[in-house]
Amino acid sequence: VELAEGVPITNTATVLLGKTIEPSAIQIGGEVLPLQKLAERWMGTLEKIFPNHAPAVEMQKEVPLYTARYAQTPAIKAAKPRVFIPVFPGTNCEYDTVRAFEKAGAETDVLVVRNLCSTDIENTIERMEKAIRNAQIIMLPGGFSGGDEPDGSGKFIATTFRNPKIAEAVMELLKNRDGLMLGICNGFQALIKLGLVPYGEIRETSETAPTLTFNTLGRHVSRMVYTRITSVKSPWFAEVKAGDVVTVPVSHGEGRFVADDATLAQLIENGQIATQYVDLNGTPSGEIAWNPNGSVCAIEGITSPDGRVLGKMGHSERKGTDLYRNVPGEKDPRIFESGVAYFK
């Protein structure tokens, strides 16, 4: 148990193990053990199997803060916007997502995707189309849809959303009803495979299109990271400022954003680079200590050209009272609150 200084200990069964000290070390008697060396010894045992180090990514371009905000408002307002949340086999973040949206004032519509037989698939497509046409927001939560098979993440979701009925309903929401769309982690992977980010529409993607691929460590990473709000172009960032730094959890094996120079230049010019991994000084970094997957330009999230579709790797939905008490920094970018407020 960790207690603040001055808190009385009344339990007689309590044994005092030690006190915190200013130096980054453990002191036992007269021996001082630096924490850095202890951590290296601890992690070094399985370094060859589960590596903790990878070459730093070269920061190809500097990404300036983009402060211009989305100025348009939806044609149809909603006091309690409806959020459609499909749950695919392997999705595992739906409960946190529902909680976050409902706490922000939205109404959620959760659909479990059934695919055991052709009849189940047909029924799911019909229900999904209807749900999208009744929604103001589509949310693709995180997880490992389809077990990240075949050979890559998000393909099951992307294949489903390429169904002509679903694709038409999605584009009708975005183009005609000023709707919003959000994809986190596995949902981001699906959005980028569909072309919804960065292009803003469902389209066939070329070999040179940006993508999310395997982390440079060659394994899954699960930890807290610092992310900078680089652009507030999106309605999803209406309640934060450009330059704000938020601490968020990440958990993925394929989160490394890659794109060619021409695409990066266009994303920067359009203000579509929404969030970046940063160090303790708030500076975007290519070092694995801050950029957990080795993303080019330290990119954590991007948007569609108009900002209404957002994809990001960090699990902003994993928030709540008493979580991360020992982790410094602001934890809530108020994405869900911003998305709901957009329709009011």
C-alpha positions as CSV (number, residue, x, y, z in Angstrom):
1,V,0.0,0.0,0.0
2,E,1.3,3.5,-0.9
3,L,0.3,6.3,1.4
4,A,0.9,10.1,1.3
5,E,3.3,11.5,3.8
6,G,1.7,12.2,7.2
7,V,-1.1,9.7,6.9
8,P,-1.3,7.7,10.2
9,I,-0.9,3.9,10.1
10,T,-3.4,2.5,12.6
11,N,-3.3,-1.2,11.5
12,T,-0.9,-3.0,13.9
13,A,-0.4,-5.7,11.3
14,T,1.1,-3.3,8.9
15,V,4.9,-3.6,8.2
16,L,6.7,-0.6,6.9
17,L,8.8,-1.6,3.9
18,G,10.3,1.8,3.0
19,K,9.9,5.4,2.1
20,T,10.2,7.2,-1.3
21,I,13.3,9.2,-1.8
22,E,14.3,11.9,-4.3
23,P,17.0,9.9,-6.3
24,S,15.8,7.4,-8.9
25,A,17.2,4.5,-7.0
26,I,16.4,1.9,-4.3
27,Q,18.5,2.2,-1.2
28,I,18.9,-0.8,1.1
29,G,21.2,-0.1,4.0
30,G,24.3,1.4,2.5
31,E,23.8,0.0,-1.0
32,V,22.3,2.1,-3.7
33,L,20.7,0.4,-6.7
34,P,19.9,2.7,-9.7
35,L,16.4,2.0,-11.1
36,Q,17.7,2.3,-14.7
37,K,20.1,-0.6,-14.1
38,L,17.5,-2.6,-12.3
39,A,15.0,-2.2,-15.2
40,E,17.6,-3.2,-17.7
41,R,18.5,-6.3,-15.8
42,W,14.8,-7.2,-15.4
43,M,13.9,-6.7,-19.0
44,G,17.1,-8.1,-20.4
45,T,16.3,-11.7,-19.5
46,L,13.8,-12.1,-22.3
47,E,15.1,-9.3,-24.6
48,K,15.9,-11.8,-27.5
49,I,12.3,-13.2,-27.4
50,F,10.3,-10.2,-26.4
51,P,12.4,-7.2,-27.5
52,N,12.0,-3.8,-25.8
53,H,14.4,-1.9,-28.1
54,A,14.1,-1.0,-31.8
55,P,15.9,1.6,-34.0
56,A,14.5,5.1,-33.7
57,V,12.3,6.3,-36.6
58,E,13.7,9.3,-38.5
59,M,11.3,12.2,-38.1
60,Q,11.0,13.0,-41.8
61,K,8.9,16.1,-41.6
62,E,8.0,18.6,-38.9
63,V,4.2,18.8,-38.3
64,P,3.1,22.3,-37.2
65,L,0.1,22.7,-35.0
66,Y,-3.2,23.2,-37.0
67,T,-5.5,25.6,-35.1
68,A,-8.4,26.2,-37.6
69,R,-11.5,24.5,-36.4
70,Y,-14.4,22.8,-38.2
71,A,-16.9,25.6,-38.6
72,Q,-20.0,23.8,-40.1
73,T,-22.9,22.5,-38.1
74,P,-25.1,19.5,-39.0
75,A,-28.2,20.2,-40.9
76,I,-30.2,18.1,-38.4
77,K,-29.6,18.6,-34.7
78,A,-30.1,15.8,-32.1
79,A,-30.4,16.3,-28.3
80,K,-29.3,12.7,-27.8
81,P,-27.4,11.5,-31.0
82,R,-27.6,7.8,-31.7
83,V,-24.3,5.9,-32.0
84,F,-24.1,2.7,-34.0
85,I,-21.5,0.3,-32.6
86,P,-21.0,-3.0,-34.5
87,V,-19.4,-5.8,-32.5
88,F,-17.5,-8.2,-34.7
89,P,-16.1,-11.6,-33.7
90,G,-13.0,-10.5,-31.8
91,T,-14.1,-7.0,-30.8
92,N,-13.3,-6.4,-27.2
93,C,-13.8,-2.7,-26.4
94,E,-17.5,-2.3,-26.9
95,Y,-18.4,-2.0,-23.2
96,D,-15.9,0.8,-22.6
97,T,-17.1,2.5,-25.8
98,V,-20.8,2.3,-24.8
99,R,-20.0,3.6,-21.4
100,A,-18.0,6.5,-22.7
101,F,-20.7,7.6,-25.3
102,E,-23.6,7.2,-22.9
103,K,-21.8,9.2,-20.2
104,A,-21.3,11.9,-22.8
105,G,-25.0,12.0,-23.5
106,A,-25.5,9.8,-26.5
107,E,-27.8,6.8,-27.1
108,T,-26.0,3.7,-28.3
109,D,-27.1,1.0,-30.7
110,V,-25.0,-2.1,-30.4
111,L,-25.2,-4.9,-33.0
112,V,-23.5,-8.2,-32.6
113,V,-22.3,-9.4,-36.0
114,R,-23.3,-13.0,-36.6
115,N,-21.5,-15.0,-39.2
116,L,-22.1,-18.7,-38.5
117,C,-24.1,-19.2,-41.6
118,S,-25.2,-17.4,-44.8
119,T,-28.6,-16.6,-43.2
120,D,-26.9,-14.9,-40.2
121,I,-24.7,-12.8,-42.5
122,E,-27.7,-11.7,-44.6
123,N,-29.7,-10.8,-41.5
124,T,-26.7,-8.9,-40.0
125,I,-26.2,-6.9,-43.2
126,E,-29.9,-5.9,-43.2
127,R,-29.9,-4.9,-39.5
128,M,-26.6,-3.0,-40.0
129,E,-27.9,-1.0,-42.9
130,K,-31.0,0.0,-40.9
131,A,-29.0,0.9,-37.9
132,I,-26.6,3.1,-39.9
133,R,-29.5,5.0,-41.5
134,N,-31.0,5.6,-38.0
135,A,-27.7,6.8,-36.5
136,Q,-25.8,10.1,-36.4
137,I,-22.4,8.5,-35.5
138,I,-20.7,5.2,-36.5
139,M,-18.2,3.9,-34.0
140,L,-15.8,1.1,-34.8
141,P,-14.3,-0.1,-31.5
142,G,-11.0,-1.9,-30.8
143,G,-10.2,-5.5,-30.6
144,F,-9.0,-8.3,-33.0
145,S,-11.8,-8.7,-35.4
146,G,-11.6,-12.0,-37.2
147,G,-8.4,-12.8,-35.1
148,D,-6.6,-10.2,-37.4
149,E,-6.8,-12.8,-40.2
150,P,-6.2,-13.3,-43.0
151,D,-2.7,-11.8,-42.7
152,G,-3.5,-8.5,-41.2
153,S,-5.9,-6.5,-39.0
154,G,-9.2,-4.9,-39.7
155,K,-9.9,-6.9,-42.9
156,F,-13.1,-8.5,-41.6
157,I,-14.6,-5.1,-40.7
158,A,-13.5,-3.6,-44.0
159,T,-14.9,-6.4,-46.0
160,T,-18.3,-6.1,-44.3
161,F,-18.4,-2.3,-44.8
162,R,-17.6,-2.8,-48.5
163,N,-20.9,-4.6,-48.9
164,P,-22.8,-2.3,-51.4
165,K,-25.8,-1.8,-49.0
166,I,-23.5,-0.9,-46.0
167,A,-21.2,1.3,-48.1
168,E,-24.1,3.3,-49.5
169,A,-25.6,3.8,-46.0
170,V,-22.2,5.0,-44.7
171,M,-21.7,7.5,-47.5
172,E,-25.2,8.7,-47.2
173,L,-24.6,9.5,-43.5
174,L,-21.4,11.3,-44.2
175,K,-22.3,13.2,-47.4
176,N,-26.0,13.9,-46.9
177,R,-26.6,14.0,-43.1
178,D,-23.3,15.5,-41.9
179,G,-22.6,12.5,-39.7
180,L,-19.5,11.5,-37.8
181,M,-17.4,8.4,-37.7
182,L,-14.8,7.2,-35.3
183,G,-12.5,4.2,-35.3
184,I,-10.1,3.3,-32.4
185,C,-7.3,0.8,-32.7
186,N,-8.8,-2.1,-34.7
187,G,-11.5,0.4,-35.9
188,F,-8.7,2.7,-37.2
189,Q,-7.2,-0.2,-39.0
190,A,-10.5,-0.8,-40.7
191,L,-11.1,2.9,-41.6
192,I,-7.7,3.1,-43.3
193,K,-8.3,-0.1,-45.3
194,L,-11.6,1.3,-46.4
195,G,-10.1,4.7,-47.4
196,L,-12.4,6.6,-45.1
197,V,-9.2,8.0,-43.6
198,P,-7.5,9.9,-45.1
199,Y,-9.7,10.2,-48.2
200,G,-13.2,10.6,-46.6
201,E,-14.9,7.9,-48.7
202,I,-15.0,4.2,-49.2
203,R,-12.7,3.5,-52.1
204,E,-10.2,1.0,-53.4
205,T,-6.8,1.8,-52.0
206,S,-3.6,1.8,-54.0
207,E,-0.2,0.2,-53.1
208,T,1.0,3.7,-52.2
209,A,-1.9,4.5,-49.9
210,P,-1.0,5.0,-46.2
211,T,-1.5,2.0,-44.0
212,L,-1.0,0.6,-40.5
213,T,1.4,-2.3,-40.3
214,F,3.4,-4.3,-37.7
215,N,5.1,-2.5,-34.9
216,T,8.9,-2.2,-35.3
217,L,9.4,-4.2,-32.1
218,G,7.8,-7.1,-34.0
219,R,5.3,-7.8,-31.2
220,H,2.3,-6.5,-29.4
221,V,2.7,-3.5,-27.2
222,S,0.5,-2.5,-24.2
223,R,1.4,0.6,-22.2
224,M,0.5,4.3,-21.6
225,V,1.8,6.9,-24.1
226,Y,1.8,10.6,-24.4
227,T,0.0,12.1,-27.4
228,R,-0.2,15.6,-28.6
229,I,-3.3,17.1,-30.1
230,T,-1.7,18.4,-33.3
231,S,-4.8,19.5,-35.2
232,V,-8.2,20.6,-34.0
233,K,-9.7,20.5,-37.4
234,S,-12.0,17.7,-36.5
235,P,-15.3,18.1,-34.5
236,W,-14.0,15.3,-32.4
237,F,-11.5,17.7,-30.9
238,A,-13.8,20.6,-30.2
239,E,-13.1,20.6,-26.5
240,V,-9.3,20.6,-26.5
241,K,-6.6,23.0,-27.9
242,A,-3.9,22.3,-30.4
243,G,-0.8,21.5,-28.5
244,D,-2.6,19.8,-25.5
245,V,-0.9,16.6,-24.4
246,V,-3.0,13.6,-23.3
247,T,-1.9,10.4,-21.7
248,V,-3.7,7.4,-23.3
249,P,-3.3,3.6,-23.2
250,V,-2.3,1.7,-26.3
251,S,-2.6,-2.1,-26.9
252,H,-1.9,-3.4,-30.4
253,G,0.5,-5.3,-32.7
254,E,-0.2,-3.4,-35.9
255,G,-0.2,0.3,-35.1
256,R,2.8,1.6,-37.1
257,F,1.5,4.3,-39.5
258,V,3.4,4.5,-42.8
259,A,3.0,6.8,-45.8
260,D,5.1,8.2,-48.6
261,D,6.5,11.7,-48.6
262,A,3.8,13.1,-50.9
263,T,1.0,11.8,-48.8
264,L,2.6,13.1,-45.6
265,A,3.0,16.5,-47.1
266,Q,-0.7,16.6,-48.1
267,L,-1.9,15.4,-44.7
268,I,0.2,18.1,-43.0
269,E,-1.1,20.8,-45.3
270,N,-4.7,19.8,-44.8
271,G,-4.4,19.5,-41.0
272,Q,-5.3,15.8,-41.2
273,I,-2.6,14.7,-38.8
274,A,-4.7,14.8,-35.6
275,T,-2.5,13.4,-32.9
276,Q,1.2,12.4,-32.5
277,Y,3.2,10.4,-30.0
278,V,5.4,12.8,-27.9
279,D,8.1,12.7,-25.2
280,L,7.9,14.3,-21.8
281,N,8.6,17.8,-23.4
282,G,5.6,17.4,-25.7
283,T,7.8,17.0,-28.8
284,P,6.9,14.3,-31.4
285,S,9.5,11.5,-31.2
286,G,10.7,8.6,-33.2
287,E,12.2,6.9,-30.2
288,I,10.6,3.6,-29.2
289,A,10.3,4.9,-25.6
290,W,7.7,7.4,-26.8
291,N,6.6,6.1,-30.2
292,P,5.6,2.6,-29.3
293,N,5.1,1.3,-32.8
294,G,7.6,3.3,-34.9
295,S,5.0,5.4,-36.7
296,V,6.3,7.8,-39.4
297,C,6.2,11.4,-38.1
298,A,5.1,9.9,-34.8
299,I,1.5,9.8,-36.1
300,E,-1.1,8.3,-33.7
301,G,-4.3,9.5,-35.4
302,I,-5.5,11.0,-38.7
303,T,-8.8,12.4,-40.0
304,S,-10.6,12.6,-43.3
305,P,-10.2,15.9,-45.3
306,D,-13.1,17.5,-43.6
307,G,-12.3,16.1,-40.1
308,R,-15.5,14.3,-39.6
309,V,-14.0,10.8,-39.7
310,L,-11.3,10.2,-37.1
311,G,-9.0,7.1,-36.7
312,K,-6.6,6.7,-33.8
313,M,-4.7,4.0,-32.1
314,G,-4.9,5.1,-28.5
315,H,-7.8,3.8,-26.4
316,S,-9.5,7.1,-25.4
317,E,-12.6,5.1,-24.4
318,R,-10.7,3.4,-21.5
319,K,-11.3,6.1,-19.0
320,G,-13.1,6.3,-15.6
321,T,-13.0,7.2,-12.0
322,D,-9.8,6.0,-10.2
323,L,-8.1,4.6,-13.3
324,Y,-4.4,5.4,-13.8
325,R,-4.1,7.0,-10.4
326,N,-0.3,6.6,-10.5
327,V,0.1,7.9,-14.1
328,P,0.8,11.6,-14.5
329,G,-0.9,13.8,-17.1
330,E,-4.4,14.6,-18.4
331,K,-6.1,11.3,-19.5
332,D,-9.3,12.6,-21.2
333,P,-9.2,14.3,-24.6
334,R,-13.0,14.6,-24.4
335,I,-13.5,13.0,-27.8
336,F,-16.9,11.5,-27.0
337,E,-18.2,14.7,-25.4
338,S,-17.1,16.7,-28.5
339,G,-18.8,14.2,-30.8
340,V,-22.1,14.4,-29.0
341,A,-21.9,18.2,-28.6
342,Y,-21.5,18.5,-32.4
343,F,-25.1,17.6,-32.9
344,K,-26.6,19.9,-30.3
